[in-house]
Every structure is written in structure tokens, then in C-alpha cells.
Amino acid sequence: MVRYLFLGLLLAALPLQAQQRPQVLGYGVKGCDHYNLVFEGWENGQGDHIAEYIHYRDWLTGLVTGLSLATGSDVLKGVEIKGAMRRIQVYCDEHPTDDFFTASMDLIRILSGLK
């Protein structure tokens, strides 16, 4: 029960004003438009895009691991990383001006039932 309360509080705190937002580093600050380009290149087997896709994937696995450890639950609810990356691409396709962090947290909110 406490872990769900913690996750709820964490997720509720995310849409704060820009000056109050938690510090996001690395690939989380990159735009959805960039991720869409990388995802398409990854699907087409373009080497430089494959490397970038791996960086995005690694960033997401770090976020998911940290949130899962902090909450004591699987924040992806059994969804494989490849599926999560695809779902984030769909989000980014619909919201190209958002960042990768926002797209990732949208998926986590949906899977946790807190959206």
C-alpha cells in the first residue's frame, strides 16, 4: 500500500511548472521528434540510428529500474522494453514536441492505472 502511495505521489508531482520540475538528464530531455527519427532509422537498420536507439533504450531501462526499486513494483507491469519503446514511439508520433521523459512517464502512468 505504501509503495502505491509513493508511486502516486511521484507521478502526481511530475506535471509541475517548468521551474519546479525534477531535473531530467540524458536522453530524457531529447525531443520526441528526434526519437521518431531514431526509431525509424533503427527499424530500417541504419547503424548510427541503431546506436542512438540503444541509448534511448538504456535510458528507459534506468528510469524503469529506478522507479521499480523505489516503489517495490514492476512499473511496466510485465511489458517488455521493446514493447515499451514501440508504445513510446506511438506517443511521440502523436506528440512530436514533447520530450522522451514525458512520453516515458505517460506509458508508466497508463500501465500503473494512475492516468
ZIWO-V957918 format. One record per pair of residues at least 6 apart in sequence whose C-alpha atoms are under 7 Angstrom apart, sorted by the first residue. I is the first residue (numbers start at 1). J is the second residue. D is the distance in whole Angstrom. If there is no record, write none. Layout:
I|J|D, I|J|D
//
This chain:
3|71|5, 3|72|6, 4|71|7, 6|71|7, 7|71|6, 14|21|6, 27|56|6, 27|59|6, 27|100|7, 28|99|7, 28|100|5, 28|101|4, 29|99|6, 29|100|6, 29|101|6, 30|99|6, 30|100|6, 31|97|6, 31|98|6, 31|99|4, 31|100|6, 32|92|5, 32|96|5, 32|97|6, 32|98|6, 32|99|5, 32|100|6, 33|92|7, 33|96|5, 33|97|7, 36|89|6, 36|92|7, 36|93|7, 38|49|5, 38|52|6, 38|53|6, 39|53|6, 41|49|5, 41|50|7, 42|49|5, 42|50|5, 42|53|6, 64|75|7, 67|75|7, 68|74|5, 68|75|6, 75|108|6, 75|112|6, 76|108|6, 76|111|6, 77|111|6, 88|103|6, 88|104|6, 88|107|7, 91|103|6, 92|103|7, 109|115|5
//
